[in-house]
Structures are given as C-alpha cells and as structure tokens.
C-alpha cells in the first residue's frame, strides 16, 4: 500500500478525482499537520504569500481545512474569501453525481476534499495550503502525492495525542515506494514539541530521505533566524501578547525560507514584513440566540468558543473576566477524547460557576473523533473546581435542564471545550429555525 500517493489507500476518492481529471496533480501543496497551531501557521502563510500588495489579487492562495463551525464552505477559501454558494453547489452536484453513478460511496469528508481540489485547480491557485485533520493518513487530504506536496509543516503535537503522531507520520514522511517523487522533500517541525515527537519524526525523515528542519524551541525572545533574510526580530506585531505564537511563526517562516531558497517563491524581507502586518485573524467568539425548540421558537443567549487548547482557554477566560468580573457563569462543556483536561478548564471554571457536562454526537465522516465520557468529566470538575456541576446526556437535554433550573439569565451561557460541540449546536440551531 502506497501511503504517500494514496493508491489503494483511498480507492473511492481516487476514482472520484480521476473521473474529473485529477485536479490535485496540477496543484502545489503546503501541508499543515499537528494538534494545535495549524490554523495560525496557515494564516501566516496565506497572508505572506499574497504579498506584495500590488500583486495581491494576482497571487491566488487556496486554503482548505476540515475543521469548520458554521458550514463547510467557509473552509474552502482563495485569498481568505470563501467559495461562493453558487460555485460550491455546482461542484458539489457534479461530484455527487459522479459518486452516485459510479456507486463509489464516498463520505461527506471525501466529497468536501474533492470540491476543494476541483475549485483550486479551476482557479489555477499558485499555492494551496491544506490543513490535515486528526485522522492522519486516513484523512482524504492525504491523497496528495509527494511530488505535489512541496513541503509539510508539523505544529505542536500534544502529549495525549501520541497516537495521532503515528498516524501523521505516513502522510508527512513515510514512504514504502522506491520512487523519489513519492517522498515529500522537506518537513518543518515545531521545535517546542516533546522529545518523543522530535525523535520519532527525525528518525522517520532520516529513513526515507526527507530533509527536516526543527525550529528554535526557545521562548525567551522573538527572534527568528533564516538563511534568506538573516535574523528577524519580531516585536511589533499585535499577537505578541500570546507569547507561544512565536513557535507557530517560526514554523511558517521556516517553510517560506525553504521555498525562497529553492526559488519556488521570491520574497524580500520587506514583503515578509508587509504580509505579517496585514494578517486577518479569525475570530474565536461567536454570539448566538440559539433556537432550541422548533415549535415554540424559544431561544437562549449563548457565547460559543471551542477553547480546545490551553491558550484559547486562557483567552476566553480573559474575555469573560473583563466583561463579567466575578459574576457566576454557566458553562456547557464537552471535550474531545484524548485532550488533556486541566489546561482547558483551569483558566475558566471557578467555585461560583455552574457547569453542565454533556457530549457531542458522532462526527460525520470522522468516526475516530469521540466525545470524552461525561461521567469522567463530571467527577474531575466536581473534585477540582465546583460542586455546581450536572450531567446531561445530550445537547437537547441541556436546554430543558437550564430552563427548569432557572440558569437561563441575561448573561449568556458559555459553550466550550471542543469544536465539535459548537458545530453540533449550530447544526441543531439551523434545524430548529422556522422555515
């Protein structure tokens, strides 16, 4: 089985793409993998590659990820603009038709990947940034062959995600084929990773002949050393209050440094600076008057923030303290299995707060993603933070509980802990809205 090319590994999506002309073969791919920081690295790369400003509309940078909140379209973008509904529907209908006529039985994630690749190829994107999901080599985005994957970047991989590390190895740098064109030529690894991660990836890259760059793991300064632009001192950017972002920036700059040295891009130090200053950061907080009953049209004010890593949880906590002070808050929490719980909840939950623990349902196309068992989470929260904690079996039960217990107040209920509880809630909201 050829893990890099995807042959035999993804017979359904390979046949689907073959039928529409194999759009992936015309693309130059930058693959981003890891537990945390993928979106940040992708944002850095997208902004910088679009510059200089005078050429911004001429340099087309496609971007695709399988992690989305409101709808799938928002994660297929060119120059940060999501694919239009008309174009999305047109490509989707075509691929669904092929899928049905050939009886391929592609799942929704495979179809979404196909839509992104067709869209990027049609628009002749100069670069495509593909954020790989947590499925590793099972992710449909892994069908990109080595000769099209110009570079791979691996961001932070959490200690609790060691299984994920072994999954991403095969798509990043594992190859059983003798064909050198099947091997990704260059991989960048975040140097702040655990030694196990660094040792494992270093060995794999050595075994297959993939050049590896491990970035500087120091946190004491904002210096980035490059071959193309010398030493960069990054002190003036708006995200500097999030000190850990220097790790993600080093990964992105290392990718660009490689591309520049290989003459695949031509970036000056000034263009690099302009790209960094012009970054459009995605917003985390999402306010919603959630419709939880389709018949009555009852709503409840919510604040959604997946807060699925330590820094995101700290940022959410800072917002809540600034806006609500010591006011008791109500949290609805579900956490993805495999995540370390203390870094996610330590900044957020206080003794005066009320917590409702629940779970999200199955994730379509990604059966490997599961919700942490609510009873384990309940016990942990009760022992560590507050005795005001309850369990509800699913999201729909949560709102009935809140209504009957009087927890529904003018202060919004905070929903957090995982991207997937936010996604499920938004899906239910859309289902409950009156037609």
C-alpha positions as CSV (number, residue, x, y, z in Angstrom):
1,X,0.0,0.0,0.0
2,X,1.5,3.3,-1.1
3,X,0.7,5.7,1.8
4,X,2.1,8.8,0.2
5,X,0.4,8.5,-3.2
6,X,-2.9,7.3,-1.7
7,X,-3.2,4.5,-4.2
8,X,-5.2,1.6,-2.7
9,X,-5.5,3.7,0.5
10,X,-8.3,5.9,-0.9
11,X,-9.8,3.9,-3.8
12,X,-13.1,5.9,-3.6
13,X,-11.8,9.4,-3.7
14,X,-9.1,8.5,-6.1
15,X,-11.7,7.2,-8.6
16,X,-13.8,10.2,-8.0
17,X,-11.0,12.6,-8.7
18,X,-9.7,10.6,-11.7
19,X,-13.2,10.9,-13.3
20,X,-13.0,14.8,-13.1
21,X,-9.4,15.0,-14.4
22,X,-7.3,14.5,-11.3
23,X,-7.2,18.2,-10.3
24,X,-4.7,17.5,-7.4
25,X,-1.9,16.8,-9.9
26,X,-1.9,20.5,-11.1
27,X,-1.5,22.0,-7.6
28,X,1.4,22.9,-5.4
29,X,0.6,21.9,-1.9
30,X,1.8,23.1,1.5
31,X,0.5,20.5,4.0
32,X,0.0,21.5,7.7
33,X,-0.5,18.9,10.4
34,X,-0.4,18.8,14.2
35,X,-2.7,19.1,17.2
36,X,-2.6,22.8,17.9
37,X,-1.5,25.8,15.7
38,X,-2.4,24.6,12.3
39,X,-4.8,27.5,11.7
40,X,-2.3,30.0,12.9
41,X,0.5,28.7,10.6
42,X,-1.9,28.6,7.7
43,X,-2.9,32.2,8.4
44,X,0.7,33.3,8.4
45,X,1.5,31.6,5.2
46,X,-1.7,32.8,3.4
47,X,-1.1,36.4,4.3
48,X,2.6,36.5,3.4
49,X,2.3,34.6,0.1
50,X,-0.3,37.0,-1.1
51,X,2.1,39.9,-0.9
52,X,3.4,42.3,-2.2
53,X,0.2,44.4,-2.1
54,X,0.4,45.4,-5.7
55,X,0.1,41.7,-6.7
56,X,-2.3,40.6,-4.1
57,X,-5.1,39.9,-6.4
58,X,-2.8,38.1,-8.9
59,X,-1.3,35.6,-6.4
60,X,-4.0,33.1,-5.6
61,X,-3.6,31.1,-2.4
62,X,-6.1,28.3,-1.8
63,X,-6.7,27.1,1.7
64,X,-8.6,24.0,2.9
65,X,-9.3,22.6,6.3
66,X,-11.8,20.0,7.6
67,X,-12.4,21.9,10.9
68,X,-15.4,24.3,10.4
69,X,-18.1,25.8,12.6
70,X,-21.0,27.2,10.6
71,X,-20.7,25.4,7.3
72,X,-18.3,23.5,5.1
73,X,-18.0,26.4,2.6
74,X,-16.1,28.6,5.0
75,X,-13.1,26.2,4.9
76,X,-12.6,26.3,1.2
77,X,-11.0,29.7,0.5
78,X,-8.9,31.6,-2.0
79,X,-7.1,34.6,-0.6
80,X,-9.2,34.3,2.6
81,X,-12.5,34.6,0.6
82,X,-14.8,31.5,1.0
83,X,-16.0,29.8,-2.1
84,X,-19.4,31.2,-3.2
85,X,-22.5,29.2,-2.6
86,X,-23.2,29.0,-6.3
87,X,-19.8,27.6,-7.1
88,X,-19.8,25.3,-4.2
89,X,-23.2,23.9,-5.2
90,X,-22.1,23.5,-8.8
91,X,-19.0,21.5,-8.0
92,X,-20.8,19.5,-5.2
93,X,-23.6,18.5,-7.6
94,X,-21.1,17.3,-10.2
95,X,-19.1,15.2,-7.7
96,X,-22.3,13.8,-6.0
97,X,-23.5,12.8,-9.5
98,X,-20.2,11.0,-10.2
99,X,-20.2,9.4,-6.8
100,X,-23.7,8.0,-7.3
101,X,-23.3,7.0,-11.0
102,X,-20.1,5.0,-10.1
103,X,-21.5,3.7,-6.8
104,X,-18.3,4.9,-5.1
105,X,-20.0,5.6,-1.7
106,X,-17.7,8.5,-0.9
107,X,-18.4,10.0,2.5
108,X,-19.0,13.7,3.1
109,X,-15.4,14.4,4.0
110,X,-14.1,12.8,0.8
111,X,-16.6,14.9,-1.2
112,X,-15.6,18.1,0.6
113,X,-11.9,17.4,-0.2
114,X,-12.8,16.8,-3.8
115,X,-14.8,20.1,-4.0
116,X,-11.7,22.0,-2.6
117,X,-9.3,20.4,-5.0
118,X,-11.5,21.0,-8.1
119,X,-12.1,24.6,-7.0
120,X,-8.4,25.3,-6.5
121,X,-7.4,23.7,-9.8
122,X,-10.1,25.6,-11.7
123,X,-8.8,28.9,-10.4
124,X,-5.2,28.0,-11.1
125,X,-4.1,28.7,-7.5
126,X,-0.3,29.3,-7.3
127,X,-0.2,27.6,-3.8
128,X,-2.7,25.5,-1.8
129,X,-2.4,25.2,1.9
130,X,-4.1,22.0,3.2
131,X,-4.7,21.6,6.9
132,X,-4.7,17.9,7.7
133,X,-7.4,16.7,10.1
134,X,-6.8,14.5,13.1
135,X,-7.2,11.3,11.1
136,X,-3.7,11.3,9.8
137,X,-3.2,9.1,6.9
138,X,-7.0,8.3,6.9
139,X,-7.7,11.9,6.1
140,X,-8.8,12.3,2.4
141,X,-6.4,15.3,2.1
142,X,-3.6,12.7,2.4
143,X,-4.2,11.6,-1.2
144,X,-1.9,14.4,-2.3
145,X,1.2,12.7,-3.8
146,X,4.7,13.6,-2.7
147,X,5.6,15.3,-6.0
148,X,2.7,17.8,-5.4
149,X,3.3,18.2,-1.7
150,X,6.2,20.7,-1.8
151,X,6.6,21.0,1.9
152,X,5.0,19.7,5.1
153,X,4.8,21.5,8.5
154,X,4.1,19.8,11.8
155,X,2.9,22.1,14.6
156,X,2.6,21.2,18.2
157,X,1.5,17.6,18.9
158,X,0.2,17.2,22.4
159,X,1.4,14.5,24.8
160,X,-2.0,13.0,24.8
161,X,-2.0,12.8,21.0
162,X,0.8,10.3,20.6
163,X,-1.5,8.0,18.5
164,X,-2.1,11.0,16.2
165,X,1.6,11.4,15.8
166,X,2.0,7.9,14.4
167,X,-1.0,8.5,12.1
168,X,0.5,11.6,10.5
169,X,3.9,10.1,10.0
170,X,2.9,8.2,6.9
171,X,1.4,11.2,5.2
172,X,4.2,13.5,6.1
173,X,7.4,11.5,5.6
174,X,6.7,7.7,5.4
175,X,7.2,6.0,2.1
176,X,7.4,2.4,1.1
177,X,7.9,3.2,-2.5
178,X,11.4,3.4,-4.2
179,X,10.2,6.4,-6.3
180,X,11.8,9.5,-5.0
181,X,8.9,11.6,-6.5
182,X,6.7,10.0,-3.9
183,X,8.6,11.5,-1.0
184,X,7.9,14.9,0.4
185,X,11.2,16.8,0.0
186,X,11.1,19.0,3.1
187,X,9.4,18.9,6.5
188,X,9.4,21.6,9.2
189,X,8.7,20.5,12.8
190,X,7.9,22.9,15.7
191,X,10.9,22.6,18.0
192,X,8.8,23.2,21.1
193,X,7.4,19.7,20.7
194,X,8.1,16.9,23.2
195,X,11.3,15.0,22.7
196,X,9.4,11.9,21.8
197,X,7.7,13.7,18.9
198,X,11.0,15.2,17.7
199,X,12.9,11.9,18.0
200,X,10.2,9.9,16.2
201,X,9.8,12.4,13.3
202,X,13.6,12.8,12.9
203,X,14.1,9.1,12.6
204,X,11.3,8.7,10.0
205,X,12.6,11.6,7.9
206,X,16.1,10.1,8.0
207,X,14.8,6.7,7.0
208,X,13.0,8.0,3.9
209,X,15.4,10.7,2.9
210,X,13.1,13.7,3.7
211,X,15.0,16.9,4.7
212,X,13.9,18.0,8.2
213,X,14.1,21.4,9.8
214,X,13.4,21.6,13.6
215,X,12.6,25.2,14.6
216,X,14.1,27.0,17.6
217,X,12.3,25.9,20.8
218,X,13.3,29.0,23.0
219,X,10.5,31.2,24.3
220,X,12.7,34.0,25.8
221,X,12.8,36.2,22.7
222,X,11.1,37.0,19.4
223,X,14.0,36.2,17.2
224,X,13.8,34.1,14.0
225,X,17.0,33.1,12.2
226,X,16.7,32.5,8.5
227,X,19.0,31.8,5.5
228,X,17.1,34.0,3.2
229,X,16.6,37.2,5.3
230,X,19.1,36.9,8.1
231,X,17.8,37.4,11.7
232,X,14.3,38.7,12.0
233,X,13.3,40.5,15.2
234,X,9.5,40.2,15.6
235,X,8.5,42.6,18.4
236,X,5.9,44.8,16.9
237,X,3.0,42.5,16.0
238,X,-0.4,42.5,17.6
239,X,-0.3,38.9,18.6
240,X,2.8,39.2,20.7
241,X,0.8,39.1,23.9
242,X,0.3,35.4,23.0
243,X,3.9,34.5,23.5
244,X,3.6,30.9,22.3
245,X,2.7,32.2,18.8
246,X,6.4,32.7,18.2
247,X,6.6,28.9,17.8
248,X,3.9,28.9,15.1
249,X,5.5,31.9,13.4
250,X,8.9,30.1,13.3
251,X,7.3,27.1,11.6
252,X,5.7,29.4,8.9
253,X,8.9,31.4,8.3
254,X,10.9,28.1,8.0
255,X,8.5,26.9,5.3
256,X,8.9,30.2,3.4
257,X,12.6,30.2,3.9
258,X,12.8,26.8,2.2
259,X,10.6,27.9,-0.7
260,X,12.7,31.0,-1.1
261,X,16.0,29.1,-1.2
262,X,14.6,26.6,-3.7
263,X,13.5,29.6,-5.8
264,X,9.8,28.5,-5.7
265,X,8.9,31.9,-4.4
266,X,10.7,35.3,-4.4
267,X,10.1,37.1,-1.2
268,X,12.0,40.1,0.1
269,X,12.3,40.9,3.8
270,X,10.1,43.9,3.2
271,X,7.4,41.8,1.6
272,X,7.6,39.4,4.5
273,X,7.0,42.2,7.0
274,X,4.1,43.5,5.0
275,X,2.5,40.1,5.0
276,X,2.9,39.7,8.7
277,X,1.4,43.2,9.5
278,X,-1.6,42.6,7.2
279,X,-2.8,39.3,8.8
280,X,-6.5,38.9,9.2
281,X,-7.0,36.9,12.3
282,X,-10.2,34.7,12.6
283,X,-12.5,35.5,15.5
284,X,-13.0,32.8,18.1
285,X,-16.0,34.2,20.0
286,X,-19.4,33.7,18.4
287,X,-22.6,35.0,19.9
288,X,-25.9,33.3,19.1
289,X,-29.5,33.5,20.1
290,X,-29.9,29.7,20.0
291,X,-33.3,28.4,18.9
292,X,-33.6,25.2,21.0
293,X,-37.3,24.4,20.2
294,X,-38.6,24.4,16.7
295,X,-42.3,24.5,17.7
296,X,-42.2,27.3,20.3
297,X,-39.2,29.2,18.8
298,X,-37.7,29.5,22.3
299,X,-34.2,30.9,22.3
300,X,-31.3,31.3,24.7
301,X,-28.3,33.7,24.6
302,X,-25.1,31.7,24.0
303,X,-21.4,32.5,23.7
304,X,-19.6,29.9,21.6
305,X,-15.9,29.4,21.7
306,X,-14.4,26.0,21.2
307,X,-11.4,26.8,23.5
308,X,-9.9,23.5,22.7
309,X,-6.3,24.3,23.6
310,X,-4.6,25.9,26.6
311,X,-4.0,29.3,25.1
312,X,-7.5,29.5,23.6
313,X,-9.0,28.7,27.1
314,X,-6.8,31.5,28.6
315,X,-8.0,34.0,26.0
316,X,-11.7,33.1,26.6
317,X,-11.2,33.4,30.4
318,X,-9.6,36.8,29.9
319,X,-12.6,37.9,27.9
320,X,-15.1,36.6,30.5
321,X,-13.3,38.2,33.5
322,X,-13.1,41.5,31.7
323,X,-16.8,41.5,30.8
324,X,-18.5,39.8,33.7
325,X,-16.0,40.1,36.6
326,X,-16.9,37.8,39.5
327,X,-20.5,37.2,38.2
328,X,-21.3,33.4,38.4
329,X,-21.3,31.9,34.9
330,X,-23.0,28.9,33.4
331,X,-20.9,26.6,31.2
332,X,-21.9,23.9,28.9
333,X,-18.9,21.7,28.2
334,X,-17.9,18.7,26.1
335,X,-14.3,17.8,25.4
336,X,-12.8,15.7,22.6
337,X,-11.4,12.4,23.9
338,X,-7.7,12.4,24.1
339,X,-7.4,16.1,25.2
340,X,-5.7,17.0,28.5
341,X,-8.5,18.5,30.6
342,X,-6.7,20.7,33.2
343,X,-5.2,23.1,30.6
344,X,-8.6,23.6,29.1
345,X,-10.6,24.2,32.3
346,X,-8.1,25.6,34.9
347,X,-8.4,29.1,33.5
348,X,-12.2,29.0,33.1
349,X,-14.1,27.3,36.0
350,X,-14.4,28.9,39.4
351,X,-16.2,27.7,42.5
352,X,-19.2,30.0,41.9
353,X,-19.7,28.8,38.4
354,X,-22.2,26.2,37.3
355,X,-21.1,23.6,34.8
356,X,-23.3,21.3,32.7
357,X,-21.3,18.4,31.3
358,X,-22.6,16.7,28.1
359,X,-21.3,15.0,25.0
360,X,-21.4,15.7,21.2
361,X,-22.6,13.1,18.8
362,X,-20.8,11.2,16.1
363,X,-18.8,13.4,13.7
364,X,-19.9,12.7,10.1
365,X,-17.0,11.3,8.1
366,X,-14.7,11.2,11.1
367,X,-15.6,8.2,13.3
368,X,-12.2,8.4,15.1
369,X,-13.3,11.6,16.9
370,X,-15.2,10.8,20.1
371,X,-16.5,12.8,23.0
372,X,-14.9,12.4,26.4
373,X,-17.1,10.2,28.7
374,X,-19.2,12.8,30.6
375,X,-19.0,10.9,33.9
376,X,-15.2,11.2,33.9
377,X,-15.5,14.9,33.2
378,X,-18.2,15.4,35.8
379,X,-16.0,13.8,38.5
380,X,-13.0,15.8,37.6
381,X,-14.8,19.1,37.6
382,X,-16.6,18.3,40.9
383,X,-13.3,17.4,42.6
384,X,-11.2,20.2,41.2
385,X,-13.4,23.3,40.6
386,X,-17.0,23.4,41.7
387,X,-19.8,21.3,43.3
388,X,-22.3,23.1,41.0
389,X,-22.0,20.5,38.2
390,X,-24.5,18.3,36.4
391,X,-24.6,15.8,33.6
392,X,-26.9,15.9,30.7
393,X,-26.9,13.0,28.1
394,X,-27.0,15.3,25.0
395,X,-27.3,18.9,23.9
396,X,-31.1,18.9,23.6
397,X,-31.4,17.8,27.2
398,X,-29.2,20.7,28.3
399,X,-31.6,23.4,27.4
400,X,-34.6,21.8,29.2
401,X,-32.4,21.5,32.3
402,X,-31.4,25.1,32.1
403,X,-34.9,26.3,31.7
404,X,-36.3,24.2,34.6
405,X,-33.5,25.1,37.0
406,X,-33.6,28.8,36.4
407,X,-30.0,29.0,35.0
408,X,-31.2,30.9,31.9
409,X,-30.2,34.5,32.7
410,X,-29.3,37.7,30.9
411,X,-25.7,36.6,31.0
412,X,-25.0,34.3,28.0
413,X,-24.4,30.6,28.7
414,X,-20.9,29.7,27.6
415,X,-20.5,26.7,25.3
416,X,-16.9,25.5,25.0
417,X,-14.4,22.6,25.2
418,X,-14.4,21.3,21.7
419,X,-15.0,22.5,18.1
420,X,-17.5,19.6,17.7
421,X,-19.9,20.6,20.4
422,X,-20.1,24.1,18.7
423,X,-20.6,22.5,15.3
424,X,-23.4,20.3,16.5
425,X,-25.1,23.1,18.3
426,X,-25.1,25.3,15.2
427,X,-26.5,22.4,13.1
428,X,-29.3,22.0,15.6
429,X,-30.0,25.7,15.7
430,X,-30.4,25.7,11.9
431,X,-32.7,22.7,12.1
432,X,-34.9,24.4,14.7
433,X,-35.3,27.8,12.9
434,X,-38.8,28.3,11.5
435,X,-39.0,27.7,7.7
